[in-house]
Amino acid sequence: MRENDLLSFIYQNTPADPRVPLHVGDDMAAVQLPSALALLKIDQVLDGVHFDLAVHGVELVGRKAVNRCLSDCAAMACVPAAIMVSVALPPGFSIEQSKSLFIAIRDAAAVFNCPLVGGDTGAWPGKLVIVVAAVGTAAQPYITRSGAQAGNIVCVTGALGGSILGRHLTFTPRIREAQELVRLARITAMMDLSDGLSQDLPRLCQRSGVGAVIDQAALPIHADAQKLAAQTKQDAWRHALADGEDYELLLTVSPQDLPSIAHLVTPIGRITTEPNLLLRQPDGQTMPLPAGGYEHRT
């Protein structure tokens, strides 16, 4: 089973509801309540997939669990209001570890004035699982993946690649950057880069019904990607495309609006009418955007 196939099935088999102005398939759900529009998100981290409890301390694990969820809030320009957390504790997980995990979760959310308001705990014979749910509001109209238009500039908020060297645990969700972006410009589409540009850009383009051409030479390559490339003997730009867990924002904006956010983003390409996804090489030749990124499979 491939994750993208399952997500497609879920999207096609979720009925519309008048209380739900945004259909499933974006970074958060939108539900119209009597007095406000609520944005909702739930996410999980799994020992052996998103972290290695035998190597990483519970403080880093708790921080990552919260920040992964809040990164999706940033993707919708959402201001998080509260989180709830459910944990399934593995055998031998001590009370001291449990307390440290709680404090790390609480403090990570507090950075964004987002209180931990409840949740659930349990024990089971498997590995550590942490599920974080967030609720928030959009100070501006929320941003989805489906608004990219031909001619828009494709941008990212930071350098990409090599996160496995440690940044996948220590990143800061771009909550504040997202609020600044929507204040300064009309962002037409946005999502966070959790699975890698080669995996996430196609999702944004599919939802928007467009294609894109990415300039290889314009990719902001993180120093970690350069370091990893020296170990793997692969090009650093391939790591920037495919490593994943960058937790930067991927967004589109009109050329006219780009100057107002130029201090926050790096332009890396352009949205096209044709549905193809291409990579323009430094010599001007184009090739299909290399496949890559992380996709859950069973």
Long-range contacts (C-beta under 8 A, 24 or more apart in sequence): 1-297, 1-298, 2-295, 2-296, 2-297, 3-295, 3-296, 3-297, 4-295, 22-142, 22-144, 25-145, 25-207, 26-76, 26-144, 26-145, 26-146, 26-191, 26-207, 27-72, 27-73, 27-75, 27-76, 27-145, 27-191, 27-192, 28-72, 28-73, 28-75, 28-76, 28-78, 28-134, 28-136, 28-142, 30-142, 36-137, 37-137, 37-138, 37-142, 38-135, 38-136, 38-137, 39-73, 39-76, 39-78, 39-135, 39-136, 39-137, 39-138, 39-142, 40-133, 40-134, 40-135, 41-69, 41-72, 41-73, 41-78, 41-133, 41-134, 41-135, 42-69, 42-131, 42-132, 42-133, 42-134, 43-68, 43-69, 43-72, 43-131, 43-132, 43-133, 44-129, 44-130, 44-131, 44-132, 45-129, 45-130, 45-132, 46-127, 46-128, 46-129, 47-90, 47-127, 47-128, 47-129, 48-127, 49-296, 50-168, 51-169, 53-90, 53-127, 53-128, 56-169, 57-100, 58-97, 58-100, 58-101, 58-104, 59-100, 59-101, 59-103, 59-104, 60-104, 60-169, 60-170, 61-101, 61-104, 61-128, 61-130, 61-169, 62-100, 62-101, 62-102, 62-103, 62-104, 62-105, 62-108, 62-130, 63-104, 63-105, 63-107, 63-108, 63-169, 63-170, 64-168, 64-169, 64-171, 65-105, 65-108, 65-130, 65-132, 66-105, 66-108, 66-109, 66-132, 67-108, 67-171, 67-172, 67-173, 67-247, 68-132, 68-173, 68-194, 68-247, 69-132, 69-133, 69-134, 70-108, 70-109, 70-112, 70-114, 70-134, 70-173, 70-175, 71-171, 71-173, 71-174, 71-192, 71-194, 71-247, 72-134, 72-192, 72-194, 73-134, 73-136, 73-173, 73-175, 74-173, 74-174, 74-175, 74-177, 74-178, 74-192, 74-249, 75-143, 75-178, 75-190, 75-191, 75-192, 75-249, 76-138, 76-142, 76-143, 76-144, 76-178, 76-190, 77-138, 77-139, 77-140, 77-142, 77-143, 77-178, 77-179, 77-181, 77-182, 77-187, 77-190, 78-136, 78-137, 78-138, 78-142, 78-178, 79-136, 79-137, 79-138, 79-139, 79-175, 79-179, 80-109, 80-112, 80-114, 80-134, 80-135, 80-136, 80-175, 81-114, 81-135, 81-136, 81-137, 82-114, 82-115, 82-116, 82-117, 82-134, 82-135, 82-136, 83-109, 83-114, 83-115, 83-116, 83-117, 83-132, 83-133, 83-134, 83-135, 84-116, 84-117, 84-118, 84-119, 84-132, 84-133, 85-116, 85-119, 85-130, 85-131, 85-132, 85-133, 86-119, 86-120, 86-121, 86-122, 86-130, 86-131, 86-133, 87-119, 87-120, 87-121, 87-122, 87-128, 87-129, 87-130, 87-131, 88-122, 88-123, 88-124, 88-126, 88-128, 88-129, 89-121, 89-122, 89-123, 89-124, 89-128, 90-123, 90-124, 90-125, 90-126, 90-127, 90-128, 91-123, 91-125, 93-123, 93-128, 101-130, 105-130, 105-132, 111-172, 112-173, 112-175, 139-179, 139-182, 140-179, 140-182, 140-183, 143-178, 143-182, 143-187, 143-189, 143-190, 143-251, 144-189, 144-190, 144-207, 145-189, 145-190, 145-191, 145-203, 145-204, 145-207, 145-208, 146-189, 146-207, 146-208, 146-209, 147-188, 147-189, 147-208, 147-252, 148-188, 148-189, 148-204, 148-205, 148-208, 148-210, 148-252, 148-271, 149-188, 149-208, 149-210, 149-252, 149-254, 149-271, 150-210, 150-271, 150-272, 150-273, 151-254, 151-255, 151-270, 151-271, 152-188, 152-189, 152-252, 152-253, 152-254, 152-255, 152-270, 152-271, 153-252, 153-253, 153-254, 153-255, 153-258, 153-267, 153-269, 153-270, 153-271, 154-201, 154-212, 154-214, 154-250, 154-251, 154-252, 154-267, 154-268, 154-269, 154-270, 154-271, 155-250, 155-251, 155-252, 155-253, 155-258, 155-261, 155-265, 155-266, 155-267, 155-268, 156-193, 156-197, 156-220, 156-248, 156-249, 156-250, 156-251, 156-265, 156-266, 156-268, 157-248, 157-249, 157-251, 157-264, 157-265, 157-266, 158-220, 158-222, 158-246, 158-248, 158-266, 159-220, 159-221, 159-222, 159-223, 159-225, 159-240, 159-248, 160-193, 160-197, 160-219, 160-220, 160-221, 160-222, 160-225, 160-239, 160-240, 160-241, 160-243, 160-246, 160-248, 161-221, 161-222, 161-224, 161-225, 161-228, 161-236, 161-237, 161-239, 161-240, 161-241, 161-243, 161-246, 162-222, 162-223, 162-224, 162-225, 162-226, 162-227, 162-228, 162-239, 162-243, 163-222, 163-224, 163-243, 163-244, 163-245, 163-246, 163-247, 164-228, 164-243, 164-245, 165-224, 165-227, 165-228, 166-224, 167-222, 167-224, 167-245, 167-246, 168-245, 168-247, 171-245, 171-246, 171-247, 173-247, 174-247, 174-248, 174-249, 177-249, 177-264, 178-249, 180-261, 180-264, 181-249, 181-251, 181-261, 181-264, 181-265, 184-257, 184-260, 184-261, 184-264, 185-253, 185-257, 185-258, 185-260, 185-261, 186-253, 186-254, 186-257, 187-251, 187-252, 187-253, 188-251, 188-252, 188-253, 188-254, 189-251, 189-252, 190-249, 190-250, 190-251, 190-252, 191-249, 191-250, 191-251, 192-247, 192-248, 192-249, 192-250, 193-244, 193-246, 193-247, 193-248, 193-249, 193-250, 194-244, 194-245, 194-246, 194-247, 194-294, 195-244, 195-245, 195-293, 195-294, 195-295, 196-241, 196-242, 196-243, 196-244, 196-245, 196-246, 196-292, 196-293, 196-294, 197-240, 197-241, 197-242, 197-246, 197-250, 197-293, 198-241, 198-242, 198-289, 198-290, 198-291, 198-292, 198-293, 199-242, 199-244, 199-292, 199-293, 199-294, 199-295, 200-250, 200-293, 201-250, 201-277, 201-289, 202-277, 202-289, 204-250, 204-252, 205-271, 205-275, 205-277, 208-252, 208-271, 209-275, 210-271, 210-272, 210-273, 210-275, 211-271, 211-272, 211-273, 211-274, 211-275, 211-276, 211-277, 211-278, 212-269, 212-270, 212-271, 212-272, 212-277, 212-278, 212-289, 213-269, 213-270, 213-272, 213-278, 213-279, 213-280, 213-286, 214-268, 214-269, 214-277, 214-278, 214-279, 214-280, 214-289, 215-268, 215-269, 215-280, 216-279, 216-280, 216-281, 216-282, 217-282, 218-266, 218-267, 218-268, 218-269, 219-268, 220-266, 220-268, 222-246, 238-290, 238-292, 241-279, 241-289, 241-290, 241-292, 241-293, 242-290, 242-291, 242-292, 242-293, 243-293, 244-293, 244-294, 245-294
